[in-house]
C-alpha cells in the first residue's frame, strides 16, 4: 500500500492547478493563497476579479515551500519552398521547389518554486532545434534527437507590488513582442523579427550573444497606480567579447488603460478574457547598439467574440564608430522594423482567424557596409525583407490544447550582379498542434 501511496502523492503535487500573473492563487489545502510560478501562463487567462478580493481576506498561515511543474509542446507538419528560411533542400535544389517536413518543433519543461513568502524561482528548458527537421547539411541528414538546453533560470524577490528583482537568465527586450510567452501566441510561431540580432547564430552572427532571446543579468520591475503602470529596468551581460564591455541596459514603461496586465511574459492573445489596452515604449542598448520604439496591444470584446491587435515599431542601429572595440557597426546596420498582427476569436466555435505583417527595412550608413566595396543600395536591399501571412486557430481547450493552420510568405532580395538584384517571395504552409500542461 505504501508503494502505491507515494507515487499518488507525487502526482497530486505535480498536477496542482497554477494560476497566472503576480496575484496569489486560491487553492491548495484549506484555501491557502499561492503565487503563480510558471511564467508562460498569462495573468488574464485564469485570475478572476473575485479571486483577488478573496485573497485579501485570507488568513496567512505558516509558510511552506511549494513547486509547480508544466510543459509546452509544439508538433508540426509543413510544406515549404526551398527558398523559405529553414527549409530542407530538394533533390533538384531549386528555391521554388516544395519540400515536406514534420517535426517536434518545441518541447519545454517548466518548473517553478516558492522558496519563501517573497522569493521564488522559475526554470524552463527547450529543444535547441526541432526533432525531425533537416540539419542544414548538404547531405540532407535529419535531426533524429536533441538534448534539452536551459532557457530561463531566474530567481525573483518581490519586496512589494511596486518593486521586484528578477536575477538570472530571462527574456530581454524593450518591446512587448519580444517578451511574449510561447504558450499564448496568436500566430503559429514567434514573429520573424521578434528578437532582431538577439537569438540564433544564423541571425546576423548573433552579435548580442543571447540564448533564444534570453540574457543573463538583473531586472528591476514594478507595478504602480493600481498595477496599471509597469516599469522594467534591467542590466545584462550582452555581448561578452573582451570582458570589459559596457553592460547591456534594457528599459520598458507600459500603461494599461483598462485591466492591469501583471504577466511577466506577455500573452499574444487573451481569447476574450478581460479588457486590455496596453501602450508601451522601451529601449535596448549596449555600447553603440540601440533598439528603441513603441508598441500597442489591444484585446477587447467585440460583437460575438473578441478582437486582438498587436503592433510595434523599432528603430535599430549598431552605430557608426569604426575605431571602438565595442562597436556594433559591422554587425547591426541601421534599420526599422514594423509589426502588425490582427485576429478575431469566435468563442462559440472556438475559432480564431489571424493575419500578420512584418517589415525589416535596412538603411545602412557607409561605416556599416560590408564586405568592403559593396554597393550601398545592394546592401540595403539584400538585408531587408518582408513577411506576410495568416492562419486559422482551433482551440480545443484554450491554451491547453489547440490546432493551428497557417500560410506565411517571406519576400527577400538576392544579389545577381555588382549592382543588380532580384526579389522573390517563398512560402510555407504549417499545421501545428499545441498542448500545454500547467
C-alpha positions in Angstrom: 0.0 0.0 0.0 2.8 2.4 0.9 4.3 1.8 -2.6 1.1 3.0 -4.1 0.6 6.0 -1.9 4.0 7.6 -2.5 3.6 7.9 -6.4 0.0 9.1 -5.9 1.2 11.8 -3.6 3.8 12.9 -6.0 1.3 13.0 -8.8 -1.0 15.2 -6.8 1.8 17.7 -6.2 2.6 17.8 -9.9 -1.0 18.5 -11.1 -1.8 21.3 -8.6 -3.5 23.9 -10.7 -1.4 27.0 -11.5 -2.9 30.5 -11.9 -1.1 33.2 -13.8 0.4 36.6 -13.1 1.6 38.1 -9.9 -1.6 37.6 -7.9 -1.7 34.8 -5.3 -3.8 31.8 -6.2 -6.7 30.5 -4.2 -6.3 26.7 -3.9 -4.4 24.0 -2.2 -5.0 22.9 1.4 -7.6 24.9 3.2 -7.7 27.6 0.5 -4.1 28.8 1.1 -3.1 31.6 -1.2 -0.5 30.5 -3.8 1.5 32.7 -6.2 1.9 31.8 -9.8 5.3 30.2 -10.5 5.1 29.4 -14.2 5.9 32.5 -16.3 4.3 31.1 -19.5 0.7 31.3 -18.2 -0.8 34.8 -18.9 -2.3 36.6 -16.0 -5.6 37.4 -17.6 -6.4 33.8 -18.7 -7.2 32.4 -15.3 -7.2 35.0 -12.5 -10.7 36.5 -11.9 -11.5 39.7 -10.1 -13.3 37.9 -7.2 -10.2 35.8 -6.6 -8.2 38.9 -5.9 -10.8 40.2 -3.4 -10.9 36.8 -1.7 -7.2 36.8 -1.2 -7.3 40.0 0.8 -9.4 38.3 3.5 -7.4 35.1 3.6 -5.6 34.3 6.9 -1.9 33.9 6.4 -0.7 30.6 7.7 2.8 29.3 8.4 4.8 29.3 5.1 5.7 26.0 3.4 7.8 25.9 0.2 5.9 24.7 -2.9 6.5 24.0 -6.5 4.7 23.6 -9.9 5.6 21.7 -13.0 4.4 22.2 -16.6 5.2 21.5 -20.2 4.7 23.2 -23.6 4.9 21.0 -26.7 4.5 22.1 -30.4 4.4 19.4 -33.1 4.1 20.4 -36.7 3.8 19.2 -40.3 4.8 21.6 -43.1 5.1 22.1 -46.8 7.6 24.8 -47.7 9.5 26.1 -50.7 13.3 25.6 -50.5 13.9 29.3 -50.6 11.9 29.8 -47.3 14.3 30.1 -44.3 15.0 26.8 -42.5 13.5 24.6 -45.3 15.2 21.4 -46.4 16.9 21.2 -49.9 15.1 19.3 -52.6 16.7 16.8 -55.0 16.7 19.5 -57.7 17.9 22.2 -55.3 15.7 24.9 -56.8 14.5 27.6 -54.4 10.9 27.4 -55.8 10.7 23.6 -55.2 8.3 22.5 -52.4 9.5 20.1 -49.7 7.6 18.4 -46.9 8.5 18.2 -43.2 7.4 17.1 -39.9 9.0 17.8 -36.5 8.7 18.0 -32.8 9.2 21.8 -33.0 9.1 22.8 -29.4 9.4 20.8 -26.2 9.7 22.8 -23.0 9.7 21.7 -19.4 8.7 24.3 -16.8 9.4 24.2 -13.1 8.6 26.9 -10.6 9.1 27.0 -6.9 8.1 29.3 -4.0 11.1 29.4 -1.7 9.9 31.9 0.8 7.0 34.4 1.1 8.8 36.8 -1.2 11.2 34.6 -3.1 10.5 32.3 -6.0 12.4 30.7 -8.9 11.5 29.7 -12.5 13.2 27.2 -14.8 12.4 26.5 -18.4 14.1 24.2 -20.9 13.9 23.9 -24.7 14.9 21.8 -27.7 17.9 23.5 -29.4 16.5 22.5 -32.8 13.3 20.7 -34.0 13.5 17.0 -33.8 12.8 15.5 -37.3 13.9 18.6 -39.1 16.7 19.0 -41.7 20.0 19.5 -40.0 21.3 22.0 -42.6 23.9 19.8 -44.1 24.4 19.2 -47.8 24.0 15.5 -47.3 20.4 16.1 -46.1 20.6 14.5 -42.7 17.6 14.5 -40.3 17.8 15.7 -36.7 16.6 12.5 -35.0 17.2 13.5 -31.4 18.1 16.6 -29.4 19.2 17.3 -25.9 17.5 19.9 -23.8 19.0 23.4 -23.2 18.3 25.8 -20.5 16.2 28.9 -21.5 15.1 30.5 -18.3 16.7 30.2 -14.9 15.7 33.0 -12.6 15.2 34.0 -9.0 12.6 36.7 -8.2 12.3 38.5 -4.9 9.1 40.5 -4.5 9.7 43.3 -2.0 6.3 44.8 -2.9 4.0 45.1 -5.8 5.9 48.2 -6.8 9.4 46.7 -6.5 10.6 43.3 -7.6 14.0 42.0 -8.5 14.5 39.2 -11.0 18.0 37.8 -11.5 19.3 35.2 -13.9 18.6 34.1 -17.4 15.4 35.7 -18.8 13.8 37.1 -21.9 15.3 40.5 -22.7 13.5 43.1 -24.8 12.3 46.7 -24.6 9.4 45.6 -26.9 6.2 43.7 -25.8 6.5 41.4 -28.8 9.9 40.3 -27.6 8.6 39.4 -24.1 5.8 37.1 -25.2 5.4 33.5 -23.8 5.3 30.6 -26.2 2.0 29.1 -24.9 -0.2 32.1 -25.6 0.9 33.2 -29.1 -1.8 34.2 -31.6 0.2 33.3 -34.7 1.7 29.9 -35.4 5.1 31.0 -34.0 7.0 33.9 -32.7 7.3 36.8 -35.2 10.2 36.7 -37.6 12.0 39.7 -36.3 10.9 39.4 -32.7 14.4 39.1 -31.4 16.3 41.1 -34.0 20.0 40.3 -33.7 19.2 38.6 -30.4 18.5 35.0 -30.9 20.2 32.4 -33.1 23.6 32.1 -34.7 22.2 32.4 -38.2 20.7 35.7 -37.3 23.4 38.2 -38.3 26.0 36.2 -36.3 24.1 36.8 -33.0 26.0 39.9 -32.1 24.3 40.2 -28.7 25.4 36.7 -27.6 21.9 35.9 -26.4 20.2 32.5 -26.0 16.8 32.3 -27.7 16.2 35.9 -26.8 17.5 35.4 -23.2 20.3 37.1 -21.5 22.0 36.9 -18.0 21.6 39.8 -15.6 19.3 41.6 -13.1 15.9 43.1 -13.9 14.1 45.5 -11.7 10.3 45.6 -12.2 7.3 47.2 -10.5 3.6 47.7 -10.9 2.2 51.1 -9.8 -1.0 53.1 -9.9 -3.3 50.1 -9.1 -1.0 48.0 -11.2 -1.8 49.9 -14.4 1.7 51.4 -14.8 4.5 48.9 -15.2 8.2 49.6 -15.4 11.2 47.4 -16.1 14.9 48.3 -15.9 17.5 45.6 -16.5 21.3 45.3 -16.7 22.7 42.3 -18.6 26.0 41.0 -19.9 25.0 41.3 -23.6 28.0 40.9 -25.9 30.9 39.5 -24.0 33.9 39.6 -26.2 36.6 41.3 -24.0 35.1 41.2 -20.5 35.2 45.0 -20.1 32.3 45.9 -22.4 29.6 48.3 -21.2 26.6 46.5 -19.7 23.6 45.9 -21.8 20.8 48.1 -20.5 17.1 47.4 -21.2 14.2 49.6 -20.1 10.5 49.5 -20.6 7.5 51.6 -19.5 3.9 50.4 -20.0 0.5 51.8 -19.2 -2.6 49.6 -19.2 -5.7 51.8 -19.7 -8.3 49.1 -18.7 -7.4 45.8 -17.0 -4.0 45.6 -15.4 -1.6 43.1 -17.0 0.7 41.5 -14.4 2.2 38.8 -16.6 6.0 38.7 -16.6 5.9 37.1 -20.1 3.1 38.7 -22.0 0.3 37.0 -24.0 -0.2 37.2 -27.7 -4.0 36.8 -27.4 -6.3 36.7 -24.4 -9.1 34.7 -26.0 -11.8 37.1 -24.8 -10.6 37.1 -21.2 -10.7 40.7 -19.8 -10.2 44.0 -21.5 -6.7 45.1 -22.4 -5.4 48.3 -24.0 -1.6 48.4 -23.3 0.7 51.2 -24.6 4.4 50.8 -24.1 7.8 52.1 -25.0 11.2 50.6 -24.5 14.9 50.7 -25.3 17.6 48.2 -25.5 21.3 49.4 -25.7 24.9 48.4 -25.3 27.9 50.5 -26.4 27.0 51.7 -29.9 23.9 49.4 -30.2 20.4 50.9 -29.8 17.0 49.4 -30.3 14.1 51.7 -29.3 10.4 52.0 -30.1 6.7 52.0 -29.0 4.2 49.1 -29.1 0.4 48.8 -28.7 -1.6 45.8 -27.7 -5.4 45.7 -27.7 -7.6 42.7 -26.7 -11.3 43.6 -26.3 -14.7 42.1 -26.6 -16.3 43.0 -30.0 -19.5 41.6 -31.3 -19.9 37.9 -30.7 -16.2 37.5 -29.9 -13.1 39.4 -29.2 -10.5 41.3 -31.3 -6.7 41.2 -30.8 -4.4 43.8 -32.3 -0.6 43.7 -31.7 1.5 46.5 -33.3 5.1 47.6 -32.8 7.8 49.8 -34.3 11.5 49.5 -33.7 14.4 51.7 -34.7 17.7 49.7 -34.6 21.3 50.8 -35.2 24.7 49.4 -34.4 26.3 52.9 -34.6 28.9 54.2 -37.0 32.1 54.0 -35.0 34.9 52.2 -36.8 37.5 52.7 -34.0 35.8 51.5 -30.8 36.5 47.9 -29.8 32.9 47.7 -28.6 31.3 49.0 -31.8 28.4 47.1 -33.4 28.6 49.0 -36.7 29.7 46.0 -38.8 27.1 43.6 -37.1 23.9 45.7 -36.9 23.1 48.1 -39.7 20.6 50.9 -39.2 17.1 49.7 -39.8 13.4 49.9 -38.9 11.1 47.0 -38.0 7.3 47.2 -38.3 4.9 44.6 -36.9 1.1 44.2 -37.1 -1.0 41.2 -36.0 -4.7 41.2 -36.1 -7.0 38.4 -35.1 -10.7 37.7 -34.1 -11.8 35.0 -31.7 -15.2 33.3 -32.0 -15.8 31.6 -28.7 -19.0 29.8 -29.8 -17.0 27.8 -32.4 -13.5 28.2 -30.7 -12.0 29.5 -34.0 -9.6 32.4 -34.4 -8.5 33.7 -37.9 -5.5 36.0 -37.9 -3.2 37.9 -40.2 0.4 39.2 -39.7 2.7 41.7 -41.4 6.3 42.3 -40.7 8.8 44.5 -42.5 12.6 44.8 -41.8 13.9 47.8 -43.8 17.7 48.4 -43.7 19.1 51.9 -44.4 22.8 51.5 -43.6 25.4 54.1 -43.0 28.6 54.0 -45.1 30.5 52.8 -42.0 28.2 49.8 -41.7 28.7 48.4 -45.2 30.4 45.0 -45.5 32.1 43.4 -47.3 34.2 46.4 -48.4 33.2 47.9 -51.7 29.7 46.6 -51.8 27.1 48.9 -53.3 25.0 50.6 -50.6 21.7 50.1 -52.5 22.5 46.4 -53.0 23.5 46.0 -49.3 20.2 47.6 -48.1 18.0 45.6 -50.4 19.7 42.2 -49.7 19.5 42.8 -45.9 15.8 43.9 -46.0 12.8 41.6 -46.1 9.1 41.4 -45.6 6.9 38.7 -44.0 3.1 38.3 -44.6 0.8 35.5 -43.7 -2.3 34.4 -41.9 -4.0 31.4 -40.4 -6.8 29.8 -38.5 -6.6 28.5 -34.9 -8.9 26.0 -33.3 -8.9 25.8 -29.5 -10.0 22.5 -28.1 -9.2 23.8 -24.6 -7.8 27.4 -24.8 -4.1 27.5 -24.4 -4.2 23.9 -23.1 -4.8 22.2 -26.5 -5.1 23.8 -29.9 -4.6 23.3 -33.6 -3.2 26.0 -35.9 -3.2 26.1 -39.7 -1.2 28.9 -41.4 0.4 30.1 -44.6 3.3 32.6 -44.4 5.5 34.1 -47.1 8.8 35.8 -46.9 9.9 38.3 -49.6 13.7 38.8 -49.8 16.2 40.1 -52.3 19.4 38.5 -53.6 22.3 40.0 -55.4 22.7 38.8 -59.0 25.4 41.2 -60.2 27.6 44.1 -59.0 24.6 46.4 -58.8 21.8 44.0 -59.8 19.3 42.3 -57.5 16.3 40.0 -57.7 13.4 40.0 -55.3 11.3 36.8 -54.8 8.8 35.5 -52.3 8.8 32.0 -50.9 6.0 30.3 -48.8 5.4 27.9 -46.0 2.2 26.0 -45.1 2.2 24.9 -41.5 -0.1 22.7 -39.4 0.8 22.8 -35.7 -0.6 21.0 -32.6 0.0 22.6 -29.2 -0.6 21.1 -25.8 0.3 23.0 -22.6 0.2 21.4 -19.2 0.2 23.6 -16.2 
